[in-house]
Amino acid sequence: MHQNPVQSEGTKTFQQLLSRIRMARLSSLAAVALGLAASLSPKPIHAQEYPWCVSREGYLYCFYKTQEQCQWTASGIGGCALNPRLLFPEKPRDSNQNPLSHKK
């Protein structure tokens, strides 16, 4: 097929119309895809409380699932303790208070 380099005004207008219809369809499709992706996104992840904590310099670092993990990490730098937030879940947290400073 051989195209004529000179196009009539009606052909240009028709092609512009087709181009606008395609863009509108793509925009609609993109909006639907974005909405679908947002609705299928996973629920927000909440911070996980681990049962074992390394106790070092008066602070607790609770990042361990097993006592063995905790002991391996704490070797030479501190000790291991059960996470007080899991042991006493109803006790209010005081962000200004050191978790190990209850020994007054």
ABEGO torsion letter per residue (X at the ends): XBBBABBBAAAAAAAAAAAAAAAAAAAAAAAAAAAAAAAABBBBBBBBBBABBBBBGGBBBBABABAAAAAAAABGAEBBBBBAAAABAABBBBAABBAAAABX
